[in-house]
Amino acid sequence: RELTSDEKQENKRISGIRIKVEHAIGGMKKYRIVKERFRCHKFGFEDMVILIACGLHNFRISHKMRYITI
């Protein structure tokens, strides 16, 4: 069936959020430890690796414009 204008707006909003999430995941996967098979089975280590990769991605994004303008 044809979507109403409200449903189309909602889909557009959701897809905008999805794109941001997918770009963030792709940015994290620049770090090899995140995209390769993880073989360390110590408790909590996997979560720590993901948190560090997220932090590095956020740091890179937040400082990206500073390096370009110099």
MMTF fields as JSON, N, C-alpha, C and O atoms, coordinates in Angstrom:
{
  "mmtfVersion": "1.0.0",
  "mmtfProducer": "UNKNOWN",
  "numBonds": 279,
  "numAtoms": 280,
  "numGroups": 70,
  "numChains": 1,
  "numModels": 1,
  "chainsPerModel": [1],
  "groupsPerChain": [70],
  "chainIdList": ["A"],
  "bondAtomList": [4, 2, 8, 6, 12, 10, 16, 14, 20, 18, 24, 22, 28, 26, 32, 30, 36, 34, 40, 38, 44, 42, 48, 46, 52, 50, 56, 54, 60, 58, 64, 62, 68, 66, 72, 70, 76, 74, 80, 78, 84, 82, 88, 86, 92, 90, 96, 94, 100, 98, 104, 102, 108, 106, 112, 110, 116, 114, 120, 118, 124, 122, 128, 126, 132, 130, 136, 134, 140, 138, 144, 142, 148, 146, 152, 150, 156, 154, 160, 158, 164, 162, 168, 166, 172, 170, 176, 174, 180, 178, 184, 182, 188, 186, 192, 190, 196, 194, 200, 198, 204, 202, 208, 206, 212, 210, 216, 214, 220, 218, 224, 222, 228, 226, 232, 230, 236, 234, 240, 238, 244, 242, 248, 246, 252, 250, 256, 254, 260, 258, 264, 262, 268, 266, 272, 270, 276, 274],
  "bondOrderList": [1, 1, 1, 1, 1, 1, 1, 1, 1, 1, 1, 1, 1, 1, 1, 1, 1, 1, 1, 1, 1, 1, 1, 1, 1, 1, 1, 1, 1, 1, 1, 1, 1, 1, 1, 1, 1, 1, 1, 1, 1, 1, 1, 1, 1, 1, 1, 1, 1, 1, 1, 1, 1, 1, 1, 1, 1, 1, 1, 1, 1, 1, 1, 1, 1, 1, 1, 1, 1],
  "groupList": [{"groupName": "ARG", "atomNameList": ["N", "CA", "C", "O"], "elementList": ["N", "C", "C", "O"], "formalChargeList": [0, 0, 0, 0], "bondAtomList": [1, 0, 2, 1, 3, 2], "bondOrderList": [1, 1, 2], "singleLetterCode": "R", "chemCompType": "L-PEPTIDE LINKING"}, {"groupName": "GLU", "atomNameList": ["N", "CA", "C", "O"], "elementList": ["N", "C", "C", "O"], "formalChargeList": [0, 0, 0, 0], "bondAtomList": [1, 0, 2, 1, 3, 2], "bondOrderList": [1, 1, 2], "singleLetterCode": "E", "chemCompType": "L-PEPTIDE LINKING"}, {"groupName": "LEU", "atomNameList": ["N", "CA", "C", "O"], "elementList": ["N", "C", "C", "O"], "formalChargeList": [0, 0, 0, 0], "bondAtomList": [1, 0, 2, 1, 3, 2], "bondOrderList": [1, 1, 2], "singleLetterCode": "L", "chemCompType": "L-PEPTIDE LINKING"}, {"groupName": "THR", "atomNameList": ["N", "CA", "C", "O"], "elementList": ["N", "C", "C", "O"], "formalChargeList": [0, 0, 0, 0], "bondAtomList": [1, 0, 2, 1, 3, 2], "bondOrderList": [1, 1, 2], "singleLetterCode": "T", "chemCompType": "L-PEPTIDE LINKING"}, {"groupName": "SER", "atomNameList": ["N", "CA", "C", "O"], "elementList": ["N", "C", "C", "O"], "formalChargeList": [0, 0, 0, 0], "bondAtomList": [1, 0, 2, 1, 3, 2], "bondOrderList": [1, 1, 2], "singleLetterCode": "S", "chemCompType": "L-PEPTIDE LINKING"}, {"groupName": "ASP", "atomNameList": ["N", "CA", "C", "O"], "elementList": ["N", "C", "C", "O"], "formalChargeList": [0, 0, 0, 0], "bondAtomList": [1, 0, 2, 1, 3, 2], "bondOrderList": [1, 1, 2], "singleLetterCode": "D", "chemCompType": "L-PEPTIDE LINKING"}, {"groupName": "LYS", "atomNameList": ["N", "CA", "C", "O"], "elementList": ["N", "C", "C", "O"], "formalChargeList": [0, 0, 0, 0], "bondAtomList": [1, 0, 2, 1, 3, 2], "bondOrderList": [1, 1, 2], "singleLetterCode": "K", "chemCompType": "L-PEPTIDE LINKING"}, {"groupName": "GLN", "atomNameList": ["N", "CA", "C", "O"], "elementList": ["N", "C", "C", "O"], "formalChargeList": [0, 0, 0, 0], "bondAtomList": [1, 0, 2, 1, 3, 2], "bondOrderList": [1, 1, 2], "singleLetterCode": "Q", "chemCompType": "L-PEPTIDE LINKING"}, {"groupName": "ASN", "atomNameList": ["N", "CA", "C", "O"], "elementList": ["N", "C", "C", "O"], "formalChargeList": [0, 0, 0, 0], "bondAtomList": [1, 0, 2, 1, 3, 2], "bondOrderList": [1, 1, 2], "singleLetterCode": "N", "chemCompType": "L-PEPTIDE LINKING"}, {"groupName": "ILE", "atomNameList": ["N", "CA", "C", "O"], "elementList": ["N", "C", "C", "O"], "formalChargeList": [0, 0, 0, 0], "bondAtomList": [1, 0, 2, 1, 3, 2], "bondOrderList": [1, 1, 2], "singleLetterCode": "I", "chemCompType": "L-PEPTIDE LINKING"}, {"groupName": "GLY", "atomNameList": ["N", "CA", "C", "O"], "elementList": ["N", "C", "C", "O"], "formalChargeList": [0, 0, 0, 0], "bondAtomList": [1, 0, 2, 1, 3, 2], "bondOrderList": [1, 1, 2], "singleLetterCode": "G", "chemCompType": "PEPTIDE LINKING"}, {"groupName": "VAL", "atomNameList": ["N", "CA", "C", "O"], "elementList": ["N", "C", "C", "O"], "formalChargeList": [0, 0, 0, 0], "bondAtomList": [1, 0, 2, 1, 3, 2], "bondOrderList": [1, 1, 2], "singleLetterCode": "V", "chemCompType": "L-PEPTIDE LINKING"}, {"groupName": "HIS", "atomNameList": ["N", "CA", "C", "O"], "elementList": ["N", "C", "C", "O"], "formalChargeList": [0, 0, 0, 0], "bondAtomList": [1, 0, 2, 1, 3, 2], "bondOrderList": [1, 1, 2], "singleLetterCode": "H", "chemCompType": "L-PEPTIDE LINKING"}, {"groupName": "ALA", "atomNameList": ["N", "CA", "C", "O"], "elementList": ["N", "C", "C", "O"], "formalChargeList": [0, 0, 0, 0], "bondAtomList": [1, 0, 2, 1, 3, 2], "bondOrderList": [1, 1, 2], "singleLetterCode": "A", "chemCompType": "L-PEPTIDE LINKING"}, {"groupName": "MET", "atomNameList": ["N", "CA", "C", "O"], "elementList": ["N", "C", "C", "O"], "formalChargeList": [0, 0, 0, 0], "bondAtomList": [1, 0, 2, 1, 3, 2], "bondOrderList": [1, 1, 2], "singleLetterCode": "M", "chemCompType": "L-PEPTIDE LINKING"}, {"groupName": "TYR", "atomNameList": ["N", "CA", "C", "O"], "elementList": ["N", "C", "C", "O"], "formalChargeList": [0, 0, 0, 0], "bondAtomList": [1, 0, 2, 1, 3, 2], "bondOrderList": [1, 1, 2], "singleLetterCode": "Y", "chemCompType": "L-PEPTIDE LINKING"}, {"groupName": "PHE", "atomNameList": ["N", "CA", "C", "O"], "elementList": ["N", "C", "C", "O"], "formalChargeList": [0, 0, 0, 0], "bondAtomList": [1, 0, 2, 1, 3, 2], "bondOrderList": [1, 1, 2], "singleLetterCode": "F", "chemCompType": "L-PEPTIDE LINKING"}, {"groupName": "CYS", "atomNameList": ["N", "CA", "C", "O"], "elementList": ["N", "C", "C", "O"], "formalChargeList": [0, 0, 0, 0], "bondAtomList": [1, 0, 2, 1, 3, 2], "bondOrderList": [1, 1, 2], "singleLetterCode": "C", "chemCompType": "L-PEPTIDE LINKING"}],
  "groupTypeList": [0, 1, 2, 3, 4, 5, 1, 6, 7, 1, 8, 6, 0, 9, 4, 10, 9, 0, 9, 6, 11, 1, 12, 13, 9, 10, 10, 14, 6, 6, 15, 0, 9, 11, 6, 1, 0, 16, 0, 17, 12, 6, 16, 10, 16, 1, 5, 14, 11, 9, 2, 9, 13, 17, 10, 2, 12, 8, 16, 0, 9, 4, 12, 6, 14, 0, 15, 9, 3, 9],
  "groupIdList": [1, 2, 3, 4, 5, 6, 7, 8, 9, 10, 11, 12, 13, 14, 15, 16, 17, 18, 19, 20, 21, 22, 23, 24, 25, 26, 27, 28, 29, 30, 31, 32, 33, 34, 35, 36, 37, 38, 39, 40, 41, 42, 43, 44, 45, 46, 47, 48, 49, 50, 51, 52, 53, 54, 55, 56, 57, 58, 59, 60, 61, 62, 63, 64, 65, 66, 67, 68, 69, 70],
  "secStructList": [7, 7, 7, 7, 2, 2, 2, 2, 2, 2, 2, 2, 2, 2, 2, 2, 2, 2, 2, 2, 2, 2, 2, 2, 2, 2, 2, 2, 6, 6, 1, 2, 2, 2, 2, 1, 7, 7, 7, 7, 7, 7, 6, 6, 2, 2, 2, 2, 2, 2, 2, 2, 2, 2, 2, 2, 2, 2, 2, 2, 2, 2, 6, 2, 2, 2, 2, 2, 2, 7],
  "xCoordList": [0.831, 0.0, 0.868, 2.043, 0.316, 1.026, 1.204, 0.283, 2.393, 2.662, 2.091, 2.058, 1.646, 1.167, 2.377, 3.507, 2.144, 3.26, 3.925, 5.137, 3.143, 3.733, 4.653, 5.733, 4.22, 5.035, 6.319, 7.383, 6.216, 7.398, 8.393, 9.601, 7.886, 8.761, 9.44, 10.624, 8.691, 9.254, 10.342, 11.393, 10.101, 11.11, 12.359, 13.471, 12.192, 13.329, 14.137, 15.367, 13.45, 14.125, 14.915, 16.065, 14.285, 14.941, 16.148, 17.198, 16.005, 17.124, 18.283, 19.441, 17.999, 19.067, 19.861, 21.085, 19.167, 19.84, 20.654, 21.789, 20.069, 20.746, 22.053, 23.057, 22.047, 23.255, 24.361, 25.516, 24.016, 25.02, 25.61, 26.816, 24.743, 25.208, 26.121, 27.172, 25.726, 26.545, 27.891, 28.897, 27.935, 29.207, 30.091, 31.307, 29.498, 30.276, 30.858, 32.017, 30.072, 30.568, 31.688, 32.697, 31.519, 32.568, 33.834, 34.937, 33.69, 34.85, 35.597, 36.827, 34.865, 35.509, 36.253, 37.293, 35.724, 36.339, 37.628, 38.255, 38.037, 39.348, 40.448, 41.582, 40.095, 41.053, 40.94, 39.873, 42.035, 42.043, 41.531, 40.891, 41.797, 41.391, 39.867, 39.359, 39.144, 37.683, 37.121, 36.123, 37.732, 37.144, 37.641, 37.01, 38.755, 39.267, 38.625, 37.958, 38.83, 38.314, 39.057, 40.287, 38.303, 38.882, 39.191, 38.293, 40.434, 40.854, 41.159, 41.413, 41.138, 41.416, 40.112, 39.118, 40.112, 38.879, 38.88, 38.156, 39.678, 39.671, 38.383, 37.905, 37.83, 36.551, 36.665, 37.555, 35.763, 35.696, 36.652, 36.568, 37.566, 38.561, 37.933, 38.317, 36.966, 36.271, 35.572, 35.663, 34.876, 34.192, 35.187, 34.927, 36.326, 37.325, 37.88, 38.12, 38.083, 38.591, 37.595, 37.989, 36.313, 35.277, 35.21, 35.103, 35.271, 35.231, 36.419, 36.267, 37.585, 38.768, 38.639, 38.987, 38.141, 37.953, 36.931, 37.11, 35.854, 34.858, 35.488, 35.261, 36.275, 36.927, 37.894, 37.936, 38.669, 39.598, 38.858, 39.274, 37.768, 36.954, 36.397, 36.467, 35.846, 35.294, 36.384, 36.155, 37.563, 38.677, 39.087, 39.319, 39.174, 39.563, 38.553, 38.932, 37.26, 36.199, 36.22, 36.093, 36.378, 36.319, 37.523, 37.434, 38.643, 39.847, 40.14, 41.169, 39.268, 39.49, 39.574, 40.469, 38.7, 38.67, 39.871, 40.308, 40.393, 41.546, 42.762, 43.523, 42.944, 44.1, 43.948, 44.943, 42.743, 42.506, 42.738, 43.275, 42.345, 42.431, 43.82, 44.069, 44.716, 46.064, 46.899, 48.063],
  "yCoordList": [-1.19, 0.0, 1.244, 1.186, 2.331, 3.613, 4.138, 4.076, 4.65, 5.192, 6.603, 7.369, 6.915, 8.272, 9.197, 8.728, 10.491, 11.436, 11.334, 11.515, 11.044, 10.862, 9.639, 9.685, 8.551, 7.336, 7.574, 7.073, 8.331, 8.647, 9.493, 9.267, 10.462, 11.291, 10.456, 10.641, 9.541, 8.664, 7.767, 7.583, 7.215, 6.38, 7.181, 6.673, 8.424, 9.278, 9.577, 9.589, 9.818, 10.082, 8.855, 8.967, 7.687, 6.447, 6.155, 5.747, 6.362, 6.074, 7.041, 6.659, 8.28, 9.219, 8.758, 8.886, 8.222, 7.688, 6.458, 6.295, 5.592, 4.361, 4.668, 3.987, 5.667, 6.033, 6.464, 6.07, 7.269, 7.711, 6.532, 6.474, 5.589, 4.406, 3.561, 3.107, 3.344, 2.532, 3.193, 2.494, 4.505, 5.198, 5.075, 4.93, 5.129, 4.967, 3.562, 3.396, 2.556, 1.176, 1.013, 0.368, 1.593, 1.533, 2.236, 1.773, 3.356, 4.067, 3.25, 3.284, 2.518, 1.653, 0.512, 0.069, 0.035, -1.109, -0.751, -1.618, 0.522, 0.877, 0.276, 0.101, -0.035, -0.663, -2.17, -2.748, -2.793, -4.204, -5.115, -6.128, -4.776, -5.639, -5.776, -6.771, -4.792, -4.842, -5.712, -6.4, -5.702, -6.413, -7.848, -8.643, -8.188, -9.549, -10.432, -9.937, -11.72, -12.656, -12.445, -12.397, -12.321, -12.022, -13.323, -14.139, -13.531, -14.809, -14.745, -15.777, -13.569, -13.432, -13.648, -12.972, -14.563, -14.913, -14.448, -15.003, -13.445, -12.911, -12.138, -11.436, -12.268, -11.625, -10.108, -9.506, -9.491, -8.044, -7.431, -6.234, -8.23, -7.69, -7.262, -6.247, -8.042, -7.709, -6.357, -5.529, -6.141, -4.868, -3.715, -2.638, -3.942, -2.903, -2.53, -1.354, -3.534, -3.276, -2.427, -1.479, -2.759, -2.005, -0.573, 0.375, -0.411, 0.934, 1.781, 2.967, 1.179, 1.912, 2.289, 3.404, 1.366, 1.664, 2.782, 3.651, 2.764, 3.841, 5.169, 6.189, 5.153, 6.375, 6.928, 8.137, 6.052, 6.494, 7.056, 8.057, 6.41, 6.907, 8.293, 9.199, 8.457, 9.754, 10.824, 11.965, 10.462, 11.404, 11.836, 13.018, 10.862, 11.167, 12.084, 13.021, 11.816, 12.628, 14.042, 15.019, 14.16, 15.473, 16.34, 17.566, 15.733, 16.501, 16.542, 17.076, 15.997, 15.918, 17.306, 17.541, 18.202, 19.518, 20.378, 21.237, 20.154, 20.939, 20.666, 21.582, 19.413, 19.063, 19.547, 19.844, 19.627, 20.057, 21.557, 21.997, 22.355, 23.795, 24.36, 25.524, 23.578, 24.075, 24.162, 24.56],
  "zCoordList": [0.0, 0.0, 0.0, 0.365, -0.394, -0.425, 1.008, 1.822, 1.296, 2.622, 2.741, 1.778, 3.943, 4.19, 4.325, 4.459, 4.292, 4.409, 5.786, 5.898, 6.834, 8.173, 8.206, 8.795, 7.571, 7.531, 6.726, 7.089, 5.643, 4.846, 5.641, 5.57, 6.393, 7.229, 8.307, 8.592, 8.902, 9.938, 9.346, 9.96, 8.175, 7.508, 7.188, 7.325, 6.764, 6.452, 7.71, 7.671, 8.827, 10.095, 10.549, 10.972, 10.456, 10.877, 9.989, 10.485, 8.679, 7.782, 8.025, 7.855, 8.418, 8.756, 9.959, 9.991, 10.946, 12.139, 11.761, 12.209, 10.931, 10.524, 9.786, 9.998, 8.939, 8.194, 9.154, 8.987, 10.157, 11.133, 11.896, 12.135, 12.278, 13.015, 12.138, 12.591, 10.881, 9.984, 9.698, 9.574, 9.592, 9.389, 10.626, 10.501, 11.812, 13.046, 13.138, 13.52, 12.795, 12.815, 11.797, 12.082, 10.613, 9.6, 10.048, 9.754, 10.762, 11.279, 12.315, 12.368, 13.136, 14.131, 13.461, 13.95, 12.342, 11.669, 10.948, 10.339, 11.008, 10.472, 11.334, 10.889, 12.567, 13.472, 13.313, 13.518, 12.95, 12.577, 13.685, 13.402, 14.923, 16.031, 16.099, 16.614, 15.588, 15.638, 14.527, 14.738, 13.349, 12.222, 12.063, 11.367, 12.693, 12.608, 13.676, 14.584, 13.559, 14.554, 15.863, 15.893, 16.936, 18.244, 18.965, 19.173, 19.346, 19.928, 21.425, 22.045, 21.999, 23.425, 24.198, 23.934, 25.127, 25.842, 27.292, 28.117, 27.61, 28.972, 29.199, 28.308, 30.381, 30.705, 30.604, 31.205, 29.843, 29.732, 28.727, 28.45, 28.17, 27.256, 25.935, 25.354, 25.467, 24.217, 24.323, 23.416, 25.437, 25.648, 25.701, 25.164, 26.35, 26.46, 25.08, 24.804, 24.215, 22.866, 22.085, 21.405, 22.175, 21.459, 21.998, 21.219, 23.311, 23.892, 23.444, 23.151, 23.393, 22.947, 21.472, 21.083, 20.655, 19.231, 19.047, 18.194, 19.846, 19.78, 20.176, 19.525, 21.238, 21.695, 20.66, 20.431, 20.034, 19.003, 17.796, 17.212, 17.429, 16.304, 16.628, 15.799, 17.824, 18.219, 18.28, 17.879, 18.779, 18.838, 17.436, 17.182, 16.525, 15.157, 14.484, 13.782, 14.696, 14.1, 14.694, 13.956, 16.002, 16.636, 16.292, 16.361, 15.925, 15.611, 14.108, 13.695, 13.308, 11.872, 11.231, 10.419, 11.558, 10.937, 11.35, 10.584, 12.529, 12.973, 12.091, 11.782, 11.688, 10.884, 9.449, 8.788, 8.971, 7.598, 7.457, 6.441, 8.455, 8.332, 8.576, 8.263, 9.117, 9.422, 8.165, 8.223]
}
